Amino acid sequence: MRLFEGTEFDRPPRCEKCEELEEDCVCPPEPPPMLDPSKQTAKISKEKRKKGKMVTVIRGLPAEGNDLQGLLTKLKNSCGAGGTLKEDELEIQGDQISRVRETLQKIGYKVKG
């Protein structure tokens, strides 16, 4: 007779959703909880790039707990400009600081810059 025979510690762990063994589970991992925008501060700045092009950069928003791609889409639509996501920084083409500030404040973010 084994020490833990017949107890919950004797059985291999199972998934809580599909009741399969954890090794055989195909359930997608749960996404991290979304962070509240009112508890985050976005830092907006304007930078000059190659050939004199201006870019509005939004920093200070962590990738984990935020939908940065969705936020970038909202900002691009409100500014009517292109943009990209580079290493947890959102970039909007042109000098769009006032429009970006208004949009982020409507969503509920605190804004600096």
N, C-alpha and C positions, 0 to 999 in steps of 0.2 A: 504494500500500500504506500502510495506517494503522500508527501506532506500536504499538498493542496488539492488532492484528488476530490473532485465533486464540488469544489468551491468556484466562485467567479474568477479567481486567480488562475485556475487550472485551464480555463478555456481561452482560446486566442481572441483578441479584441475584434469587435465587429463595428461596422459603420452604423451610425445612429439613423441614417436616412434609409438606406437600402437593405440593411441587415446582412450584407455580404461581409466576408472577411476583409480586414483593412487592406491586405495585400491585393485582393481582387476587386476592390471598390472602384467604380468608374464615375462616381459623383464628382461634379466640378467643384473645385475649392471655393469656399465662401469668400466673396470680396471683402476687403477691409471696410469697416464702417466709415461712412462719409463724415467729414469734419464739418462743423457748423461754420458758415462763412462769417458770421458776426464775431467769431473768436480768432479770425485770421487777419493779418495785415499785408496788403499788397503794396510793394514799393515800385513806383513808376518812374522811369527815367527816359531821357532822350539821348540817343547815341548817333554819332556820325560814322557811316561805313565807307567802303570803297567808293570812289568816284563821287563823293559828296552826298551820298544817299542818307536820308534821315530814317531812323528806326525807333519806335517806341517799345521799350523793354519793360516787362512786368516780372518782378522777382519776389521771392519771399513766400511763395505758395508751395507747400510740399506736394510731391507727386502722389504719395500714398495718402489716401483719404480724400482726394480731390479728383474730379474728372477734368483734367487740364485740357484734353482734346475738345471736350464739349464747351468748356469756357472759352477756348480759343475761337471756336466757331461762332459763338455769340458775339465776341468782341469784333471779329472780322466782319460780321454782318452789320453790326451797329456802326462801324467806321466806314464800311464800303471799301475796304482795302484788303490786301493779302496779308498773310502772316505765316509763322511757323513756330514749332515747339522745339527748343534746343536745350537739353540738359536742365529741365525744370524751370526754364525761362520761356515766357511767351513773348514773341516778337511780332509787332504789327508794323507794316510798312508805312512810312511817313510820320509826320509830327501830329500824332493823334492823342496827345495827353489828355485834353479836356474831354473828348468823347469816351476814352477808356475809363477815366475817373468817374464820369456820370454812370456808365454802364455797370462798373463794379459796385458803386454805391447803391444802385437800384437792386442789385442781386443781394447786397447785404455785407459786402466786404468793407473793412476799414482800409483807408487809402492814405499812403504817404507819398509825397512828391508831386 
